[in-house]
Amino acid sequence: MNRNGDKIRAWMVERRISVAAVARKAGITQSIMSETIHGKRNNRRALQALVNIGCPEKLLVLPADMKGKEAA
């Protein structure tokens, strides 16, 4: 994965969105969310939660099966 976690985090910080808050909404741990943001994991629930809050898909480098899908 070529996901740039620093850019995703910067996007979140600009909007005052915390990793913990997004993880809670996704029903996953903060560590899973963080690892997904930084490209160490490809957790679909984490990625969908980021899409749902408006994070640009180009920053997320979504897996092929998630590209272009509307937020669930």
C-alpha positions in Angstrom: 0.0 0.0 0.0 1.2 3.5 -0.8 -1.1 5.2 1.6 0.4 8.4 3.1 -0.8 8.5 6.7 0.8 11.9 7.3 -1.4 13.5 4.6 -4.5 11.7 5.9 -3.8 12.8 9.5 -3.1 16.4 8.3 -6.5 16.3 6.6 -8.1 15.1 9.8 -6.3 17.6 12.0 -7.4 20.5 9.7 -11.0 19.4 10.3 -10.5 18.6 14.0 -11.4 15.0 13.5 -9.7 12.5 15.9 -8.6 9.0 15.1 -10.4 7.8 18.2 -13.7 9.4 17.2 -13.6 7.8 13.7 -12.6 4.4 15.2 -15.5 4.6 17.6 -17.9 5.3 14.8 -16.5 2.3 12.8 -16.7 0.1 15.9 -13.0 -0.8 15.8 -10.0 0.0 18.0 -8.0 3.1 17.7 -4.9 1.1 16.9 -6.6 -0.6 13.9 -7.7 2.8 12.6 -4.2 4.2 13.0 -2.5 1.2 11.3 -5.0 1.5 8.4 -4.4 5.2 8.1 -0.6 4.6 7.9 -0.9 1.7 5.4 0.1 -1.1 7.8 -3.5 -2.6 7.4 -6.2 -2.4 4.9 -9.2 -2.7 7.3 -12.4 -2.2 5.3 -14.4 -0.8 8.2 -11.7 1.8 8.9 -11.4 2.8 5.3 -15.2 3.0 4.9 -15.4 5.2 8.1 -12.8 7.5 6.5 -14.8 7.7 3.3 -17.9 8.4 5.3 -16.4 11.4 7.0 -15.4 12.8 3.6 -11.7 11.9 3.4 -10.6 12.1 -0.2 -10.4 8.7 -1.8 -7.1 9.7 -3.5 -5.5 10.0 0.0 -6.9 6.6 1.1 -5.6 4.5 -1.9 -8.6 2.3 -1.6 -8.5 -1.4 -2.6 -10.1 -2.1 -6.0 -13.2 -3.5 -4.5 -14.0 -0.3 -2.6 -13.2 2.3 -5.3 -16.1 4.4 -6.5 -18.6 3.0 -4.0 -21.0 5.3 -2.2 -20.7 5.6 1.5 -22.5 2.7 3.3 
